[in-house]
Amino acid sequence: MNRNGLLFKFLYLTVFAVAMAFSEASVVVYLRAIFRPEGFQFPMQAMTDFKITVEVFREAATIFMLLSVAFLAGKGRWERSAYFMFSFSVWDIFYYVWLKVLLDWPASIFDWDILFLIPHPWIAPVIAPVSVSILMMTSGVLIAWLLHKGYGFKPEFLSYIFAASGTALLLYSFMHDTGAALRRQMPEPYRYELLIAGDALLVAAFLAPYLKIVRQKG
């Protein structure tokens, strides 16, 4: 694939992810109009079990759609992973962009949000998922570029340990506050130290193999 081909592929993925983000944001507009006409805030108002089930399957469908477009765009495990990371991050960031346009929300990147419902609600300030998405986007672009140049991408075992540890810290920071997530209580102060540590471990997991390749090929 030539350089223009790679750029056009990222362009198409961006168009898809931005459009999908608008679709996702529009659903939230309807949900908030029905369940939270006074505005979104904690403690959360409970939805019926049926509607929660529908929402869980909608979120799962969103992930499957992003996986599908990445599978079609790439060849091989790492190229497809790179395109998934890119598409997911663009979708996530523009989801908040569209909510700002449609609802003038969030007022700031420190406003709390419900991020996900699988396996149970994830909650965090908006800055948390956006920071992770920025890392995913950067990693996805750089991995795809390495593969495009014919360099390959082969992380060592330590990188997988860093990635798993960082992911675990981030997931814990999102899901540990079961009171706010499940029992309609006010959330505890967010554990920003877990966010910083988790993001740092993800950066280390990517930089170790990336810099090794750059040094070898440079």
C-alpha positions in Angstrom: 0.0 0.0 0.0 1.4 3.5 -0.9 1.3 6.4 1.4 -1.8 7.9 -0.1 -3.6 4.5 0.3 -2.8 4.5 4.0 -3.9 8.1 4.5 -7.2 7.4 2.6 -7.8 4.3 4.8 -7.4 6.5 7.9 -9.7 9.0 6.3 -12.4 6.5 5.7 -12.1 5.1 9.2 -12.4 8.6 10.6 -15.5 9.3 8.6 -17.0 6.0 9.8 -16.1 6.6 13.5 -17.3 10.3 13.5 -20.6 9.3 11.9 -21.0 6.4 14.4 -20.2 8.8 17.3 -23.1 11.0 16.1 -25.4 8.0 16.1 -24.3 7.1 19.6 -24.6 10.7 20.9 -28.1 11.0 19.4 -29.3 7.9 21.4 -28.0 9.6 24.5 -30.0 12.7 23.6 -33.2 10.7 23.6 -32.3 8.7 26.7 -31.6 11.9 28.7 -34.8 13.5 27.4 -36.8 10.5 28.7 -35.0 9.6 31.9 -33.1 12.8 32.9 -35.0 15.9 31.6 -33.7 17.9 34.5 -30.1 17.2 33.3 -27.6 14.4 33.7 -26.1 14.2 37.2 -25.3 11.8 40.0 -26.9 10.0 41.9 -28.2 8.3 38.8 -31.9 7.5 38.2 -32.4 3.8 37.7 -33.8 2.4 34.4 -35.9 -0.7 34.1 -34.2 -4.0 33.7 -35.4 -4.3 30.2 -34.0 -1.0 29.1 -30.7 -1.7 30.8 -30.5 -5.0 28.8 -31.2 -3.2 25.6 -28.5 -0.7 26.4 -26.0 -3.4 27.2 -26.6 -5.1 23.9 -26.4 -1.8 22.1 -23.0 -1.2 23.6 -21.9 -4.7 22.6 -23.1 -4.0 19.0 -21.1 -0.9 18.9 -17.9 -2.8 19.8 -18.7 -5.4 17.2 -19.2 -2.8 14.5 -15.8 -1.2 15.3 -14.2 -4.6 15.3 -15.8 -5.4 12.0 -14.6 -2.3 10.2 -11.1 -2.8 11.6 -11.1 -6.4 10.4 -12.1 -5.3 6.9 -9.6 -2.5 6.8 -6.5 -4.4 7.9 -4.6 -7.6 7.3 -3.1 -9.5 10.1 -3.5 -9.2 13.8 -1.5 -6.1 14.5 -2.8 -4.1 11.5 -6.4 -4.9 12.5 -5.6 -4.0 16.1 -4.1 -0.7 15.0 -7.2 0.2 13.0 -9.5 -0.9 15.8 -7.6 1.3 18.3 -7.8 4.2 15.9 -11.5 3.8 15.1 -12.4 3.3 18.7 -10.6 6.3 19.9 -12.0 8.6 17.2 -15.5 7.3 18.0 -15.0 7.9 21.7 -13.6 11.4 21.4 -16.2 12.6 18.9 -19.0 11.1 21.0 -18.2 13.8 23.5 -17.7 16.4 20.8 -21.2 15.6 19.5 -22.7 15.7 23.0 -21.2 19.1 23.5 -22.7 20.3 20.2 -26.1 18.7 20.8 -26.5 19.2 24.6 -23.8 21.6 25.6 -22.5 18.8 27.8 -20.0 18.2 29.4 -19.5 21.6 30.9 -15.8 20.6 31.5 -13.7 17.5 31.0 -13.9 16.8 34.7 -17.7 16.2 34.6 -18.7 12.6 35.5 -20.1 10.2 33.0 -21.3 6.6 32.7 -18.7 5.2 30.3 -19.9 1.6 29.8 -22.3 -1.0 31.3 -20.4 -4.2 30.6 -20.0 -6.2 33.0 -21.4 -3.4 35.2 -21.4 0.4 35.0 -18.1 2.2 34.5 -18.0 5.8 35.8 -15.3 8.4 35.6 -14.7 12.1 34.7 -14.7 12.6 30.9 -11.0 13.3 31.0 -10.3 9.7 31.9 -11.7 7.9 28.8 -10.5 10.8 26.5 -6.9 10.4 27.8 -7.0 6.7 27.1 -8.5 7.3 23.6 -5.7 9.7 22.8 -3.1 7.1 23.7 -5.0 4.5 21.6 -5.2 6.8 18.6 -1.5 7.6 18.7 -0.5 4.0 19.1 -2.9 2.8 16.4 -1.5 5.4 13.9 2.2 4.6 14.7 1.7 0.8 14.6 -0.1 1.1 11.2 2.7 3.3 9.9 5.4 0.8 11.0 3.6 -2.0 9.3 3.1 0.1 6.2 6.9 0.7 6.1 7.4 -3.1 6.4 9.0 -3.0 9.9 6.6 -5.2 11.7 5.5 -4.8 15.3 6.6 -7.5 17.8 6.2 -6.5 21.5 8.2 -8.6 24.0 6.7 -10.2 27.1 7.4 -7.2 29.3 5.2 -5.0 27.1 2.3 -7.4 27.5 2.8 -7.2 31.3 2.8 -3.4 31.2 -0.3 -3.4 29.0 -2.2 -5.8 31.2 -1.2 -4.0 34.4 -2.2 -0.6 32.9 -5.5 -1.9 31.7 -6.3 -3.4 35.1 -5.5 -0.2 36.9 -7.8 1.8 34.5 -10.6 -0.7 34.7 -10.4 -0.7 38.5 -10.5 3.2 38.5 -13.7 3.0 36.4 -15.5 0.2 38.2 -14.4 0.1 41.8 -17.1 2.6 43.0 -19.9 0.2 43.2 -22.0 2.4 45.4 -22.3 5.1 42.7 -22.5 2.6 39.9 -25.1 0.2 41.3 -26.8 1.8 44.3 -27.5 5.3 43.2 -25.1 7.0 45.5 -22.8 10.0 44.9 -19.5 8.9 43.4 -16.3 8.9 45.5 -13.5 11.2 44.4 -12.0 9.8 41.3 -8.7 8.0 41.7 -6.6 10.1 39.3 -3.4 8.4 40.5 -4.7 5.2 39.0 -5.5 7.0 35.7 -2.0 8.4 35.5 -0.3 5.1 36.4 -2.5 3.2 34.0 -1.8 5.6 31.2 1.9 5.6 31.9 2.1 1.8 31.8 0.2 1.7 28.5 2.7 4.3 27.1 5.6 2.1 28.3 4.0 -1.0 26.8 4.0 0.7 23.4 7.2 2.7 23.5 9.4 -0.3 24.3 8.9 -2.1 21.0 8.4 1.0 19.0 11.7 2.6 20.0 13.5 -0.7 19.5 12.2 -0.8 15.9 13.1 2.8 15.3 16.7 2.3 16.6 17.2 -0.8 14.6 15.9 0.7 11.3 17.2 4.2 11.9 
